Amino acid sequence: MTEIYNFLIFIAICLILYLVFRSFQYNPMLIEGMTDVSGNKTKSGTSESEMSGNGMAGNAATYAAALKANTINSLDSLMISKYRGDYESAIINLDDTIDILMLKTALNFNQDKPMDTLEKLSKMQQAKVALNSVMKFVDSQ
C-alpha cells in the first residue's frame, strides 16, 4: 500500500516539475544578451538573415556592424588608456610566473614520460606568445 502512495507522490512531483519548467521561456540568445544592430533580441535557432530571406551574405554588413559595436563596447568597458600601466604590470607578472613554471617543469623532467614534460613546456610557450599578443594590443590602444 505504501508503494502506491510513494508512486503517486513521485508522479505528482514529476508533474509539478514539468509544469514549472514548461513555464520558463529558455532562450540562450537572451541569456547571453545577443542583439542585432537595431538592439532587437534575436530568436534562438533562427537568425535574422534566415527570417528576412536574404541569406548569410545579405546581412553581412549588419553582422559586421554588430561585431564592431560589441568591440567598441568592450574596449570602453576596459578603459585601457586609464589603466594601461596596471594591465601591463599584470601581463608582465603573468609572464614571469609562466617563466618560473617553465623552469620548474624543465627541472622536474620525467625521463619515463618525456613527452608529457615537453607538451607542458610547449603549452606554456604558447601562453607566452599569447601574452605577447595581448601586450601588443594593450600598447596599440
N, C-alpha and C positions, 0 to 999 in steps of 0.2 A: 504494500500500500504506500509506503514512503517512497518507493521508486517512482510511482506515478506522480506524486507531488513534486519530487525533485525534477522529473522530466518536464512537468508543466511550468515550474519556476524557470527552468533553463529555456524553454520556448518563450516565455514571457520576457525574459531578459534579452534574448536574441531579437525579439520583435521590437522592443524599446530601443535597442542599439541601432537596429535597421532604420527606424523612424528618425532617430536623432541624426544619424549620418546622412540620411537621404535629404534632410532639410538644409544641410550645408551646401553652398554653391562653390565647389572647389574649381578654381581657375588658376593654374600656375602662372599665367601671364599677369594676373592681378597681384599675386603674391610678390613676384619679382619687380613689379612696378613698370612693366614694359608698356610703352605707349608709342603711338606713331607721332609724326611731326606736329600734327594739329593738337596733340595732347589726348587723343581718344585712346581708351584702352582697347587692345585688340583681343579678339576671341581666341581661345586656346584651340590649337589644331587647325585654325583657318587664318591664313594671313590675309592682309587687306588686298594684296595683289590677286589672290585667288577669288576674293569676293567681288572685286571690280572687273575681273576678267581680263586684265592687262597682262597677266603672266609675270614671270620674275623680272624680265627686262623692263617692263612698263613702269615699275615702281622703283627702279634702281636709284633714281635721283632722290626720291623720298627717303629711301633706306639710307643713302649716304648722308643726307641732311640730318636724319635722326642720330646716326652714329657721331657726326660732328657735334651735335648739340650735347650728347651724352659725354663726349670727350671734354668739351668746354666746361660742363658742369663738374666733372671730376677734377679737372685742373683747378677750377675756382675753389672747390672744397679743400684741396690740399694746401693752398696758399704757399706755393713753392718759393715765391720771391721773398716772403716774410720769414719762412722757416728753412731756407736753403742751408744755412750753417748746421742746423740741427739734423737735417736729413743727411747731409754729407758726413757728419760725425757718426751717425748711426750706421751708414753704409761702410765707412772705414772700420768701425769697431766690429761689424759683422765680418768683414774681410779678414781682419786679424784673428777672429775666432775660428774662421774656416782654416786659416794657415796653421793655427795651433792644432786643430783636429786632424789636419793632413799630416802634420809631424807625428802626432800620437799614433795615427794609423800606420804610418811608414815604420815607426819604431816597434810596433806590435805586429809585424809582418808574420802571417801564418803560412809557414812553409808547407803544411799539409794541404792547404787550400789557397794557393797563391792568387787565384782569380778573384776570390771574394775580396781580398785586400785591394787588388788592382781596380776592381769595379767601384769600391768605396772611394778610392782616390780619384778615379775618373769622374764620379758624380760630384765630388767636392770641387774639382777643377771646373766642371761645367757651372757650378754655382758661382765660382769666382768670375767666370766670363759673364754670367748674368748680372752680377753686381757691377761689373764694369759698364755694362749697357745701361743699368739704372743710373749710375753716376754720370754718364754722358748725357742722359736725358735730363737729369736734375740740373746739370751745368748749362744745358742749352735753353733752359726756361728762364 
